[in-house]
């Protein structure tokens, strides 16, 4: 290990003496060509670009010259700087990972089949795969997209039976809509929402309201495939990177999935394996 680089990072207090050992990548576990200047054959800071064979972009915006105090090195130190020095000084990277919503862009429509019509409707799908509150595990199928999902068998209609369920169902609608339904049913059109709901609860005939629906087995199967596609694509894409980057990649992925519990759990399963440690060996 070049002494000048040890001194440099010691003075910056980048590493503490009680930290885990520093690591170097095992040759062949990543694309080392990005660290080599094709013109000079010497070391260069990596310039990771998006590879179009992957769906999810992983963008590296790290300012390496700032991170490594490049301007503090003299000409000889810069010439001698190599991959081992890079690994010794590596602390973290400025990595961005595209969220799963990227799958719903027009260019990725084929990956959504047989539900290609959900393209540009990530907001709808996000609500369907995110956990609902304890009192309500259903929703109102009142949009063209939701109605299409019901027609295709991915969502199943659900009939509220108990007074509590029927009250909660009616309470999801705004007052103007409840007044309109009461008027059509020949009921008293009250001012207060609770009074409108009480009027409608007393009616046994079907009301002119969109149905409640729940996710069906076909929908869950489709979502599982979607989550697998996203996580697998990130893993394959990230394998190009030096393994020291991988914790940052997955940290950003799980941050993106914070509000999407099924996806967050899937990513955490990958993180818990710490598979990148099999690509590293201690250098001190």
N, C-alpha and C positions, 0 to 999 in steps of 0.2 A: 504494500500500500504506500503510495507516495506520501512522504512526510508532510509536504506543504499542505496537502489536502486535509490530512488529519488535523493539523494546526488550525486551518481555516475554519473547519466545522466545530472544532473545540471552542474557538473564540466566539462563534455564533451561538454556542450552547444549543445546537440543533439536536444533540443526543445527550441523554443523561447516563451516568455510569451504571445505574441500576436497571436500564432498559434491557429488553430481550436482545439476543445477538443480532448483528446486522446480517443481511442475507444477499447472496448473489444468485442470479438465475443459472440453472443448469443448462448448458448449451443444448440447443435444439428444441427448447420448450417455448420459444417465441420467435418472432420475426426480427432477427438481429440486423437485417439490412437497413432498417430505418435509422440505425445509429452510425452508419457509415456514409460519409460523403462520397457519392459516386465519381466525382471528379478527382478527388485527392486520395481516396481510400482511407482517410483518417476519420476519427470520431467526429460526430456531429450530434447536437441535441435532436431528439426525434421529432418528426413532423407527421404525426398520424393523420392520415386522410381517410375519408369515408370510402369503404370498398362497396361498390354497388351490388355485389352479390348478397349483401346483407340488407335486411329490412330496416333495422333500428340503427340509427346513427349514434356512434360514440365519439364525442368531440373532445379533443384535448386542447385546452386553451391556456396551458401552463406557461408562464413567463419564466423560462429556464435560466436566462441570464440574470434575472433578478433573484431567483431562488438560490442560485449557486454563486451569487456575488461575483459574477464573471469579470466585472470591471476591476475587481480588486486583485485579480491574478496578473502576473507579468507575462511577457511573451513566451518564456520558456515553460511556465506552468500551463499556459493555454495549449502549447504544442503537445505537452505530455499528458494532457487530460484525456482519460479514456473511460471505457464502460465501467471499470471497477470503481473509479472515482465517482462516476454518476451514481452507482449503486450505494456507495458509502454515504453519499450526501443526500440520498433520496429520503424525503419525509412524507410528502403527499403530492398529489397532482390536482390540477383544476380540470376535472372531468365532468362532462355533461352527457347524460344518457336520455335519448328521446323517450317520452312516456308511451304507454300502451295505446294512447289515443291516435298515435301515428298510423296504426293499422287501419284506421277508419278514413284515411285520406283516399281520394279517388284512385291514385296510382296503386293502392294496395287492395282494391276491391276484390280481386280474385281470392285473397286470403280469407275473406269473410263468407265465402260461399258455404252452404246454400242460402245464406242470408245477406247476399250482396247488396240488397236494398237498404241495409243499415249503414252504408257508406255515408260519412258526414253526419252520423247520428250517434256519435260517441256519448253525448250527454244522456241520451235515453238508455243506452246500454249500461253506462256507469251506475245509474240509479237502480237498474235491475240486478246488478251483481254486487252492489254494496249492501251491507246489512241494514235492514230497516229497524225501527225501534221495537221494543218489546211488545207494544200493544198492537202493532200493525205489521203483518208480514204479507200484505197484499197491496194492490194499487189499482187505480182506476184506468181502464183501457179506453181512454177518451181521445187518442190521437190516431191519425192514419197509420203510423208505424206500429203502434201497439195493437191496433185492430188487425193489421196484417199478420202480426206475430200470433194473435189468437186464431186467425183463420188457418194459419200454417201449422198449428198444433204445438208451437213452442211455448205459448202461454195458455194456461187453462183457466176458464171462467170459474169463479168462485161465488157461491151464493151465501150471503150473510144470513144466519138462521136465528141466533139468539138476539134478544132486544139490545144487548150491549154491542154485538157485532153490527146490527142494523143501524144503531145510533152512530157508531163510529164511521160507518160507510156514508151515511147521509151528511155527517159533519164535514166530510172532505169537500163538499160542494159549496160554492159561494152562495150568499143569500139571494142574489138575483135569480140564480138557477133554481133554487128551491122554491122561490115564489112562482116562477114560471111553471114548474111541475105541479104545484098546488092548484094553480089556476086551471091548468088543463084537466086535472082530476076533479074539478068542481069542489075543492076544499077551501076552507077559510085561508085567505092570504094574510098571514100575520106579519108584524114588523120584525119581531125578534127571531133570531135563528132557532133557538131552542123550541119556540112555539111552532115554527114551521116543521121542525123535525118531529115533534109530537103529533102533529096533524098527519104527516106521512106515515108514521109508525102505525097508525090506526087503520091504514089501508092494506087490504090483502091482495089486491090486484097488482100486476106488474106496473112499475113506474117508468116513465119516459126518461131514464137515466142510463148512461153507459155502464157496462158490467164491471164488477171487480174481477181481478185476475191474479193468478199466481204463476210462478215459473214452473214449467213442466220438465220432465226428464230430458226431452229433446233439447231444451234450452240449456240445461246444466251440462249436457254432453258437448254442446257447441262451445260453451264458455271454457270448459276444460281444455278443449283443443286450442282455443285462442290463447289461453294463458301459457300452455306448453309452447306454442309457436313463439311467443314473445320472449319467454325466459330462455329457451333454447337458442334463439337467434342472438341474444345478448351474449350468451356463453361462447358460442362459436366465434362471434365477432371479437370478443375480448381476448380470445386465445392468441390473437395476433400481437397483443401488447406484452410488454415485459411483465412478468408475474407480480412485480411490486405494485403495479397499477391496479390489480384486480380488486383489492379491498375497496378502493375508491370507486371503481365502476359499480360494484354491487351496493355500496353505500348510497350512491346517487339513485340507483334503480329502486331501492327500497324506500327512499325518500319520496320518489315520484308516486309510489304505490301506497302512501300512508293512509289514504282514505278508502282504499280498495282492499278490504281485508283478505279475500281469497288470493289475490295477487301478492300481497305482502307476505302471506304465509308461504307461498310457493317460493318466493325469493329468499326468505329466511331459511328455508330448507337447504338451498344452495349455499348460503353463507355459512351455515352451521357445519358444513363438510370441510370448509377451509381447504378446498381442493388445490388451491394455488400453492400451498406450502409444499406440495409434492414436487413443485417445479423449482424449489429454492434449496440452497445449501448455505450453512453459516460461513461468514467470512471473518469472524473473530470469535 
